[in-house]
Amino acid sequence: MKHIVFEYRDKYCRDGKFHEQECIVESVEQMIEIYGLNECEWNILDVEEIK
């Protein structure tokens, strides 16, 4: 599992600012699917492996 901290910016973000979010998922691909990141701009800020 991975603890991922990321930021995203979509059409609902005010003033074009990024919003920060974090999640625990099995993969980056799973994060993209769960949060619908194919529809917006996003950046990974930190990834930590969870044992």
N, C-alpha and C positions, 0 to 999 in steps of 0.2 A: 504494500500500500504506500501511497505517497501523500504527504501533506503539501499542498500547493497553494502559494499565495500569488494572486494575479490581479491585474487591473484590466478593466474593459471600458470601452466608450461606444455607446450605441445612440440611436435616435432619441432615446428618452433621457439621456444625460444632459443636465442643464449646463449651459455655457460651454459645451464641448469638453467638460472636465472628465477625467477618468475616475471611475469608482473602483475601490479596492475590495477584493473578495478572497476568501480562502475556502478550501475544501479538502476532504480526504477521499481519494479515489484510487483505483487500481492503475490508471494510466492517464497521460495527457489527453489521449484520444477520448477517453471516457469523460473527462472534464469538458472538453469541447462539445461533446454531444449533450451532456446534462444541462449545461448553461447556454446552449445555443450560440456558441462563439463563432460559428461560421457566418453569422449575420452581422458581426461587428468587428471593431478593431480591438485587439487585446495584446497584453504582454505578460509573460511569466516573470514574477519578481523573485520567487524563492521556491525551491523544491527540496523537501526533506524526506528521506526514506524512513518508513515506519516498519519496525520489525515485529 
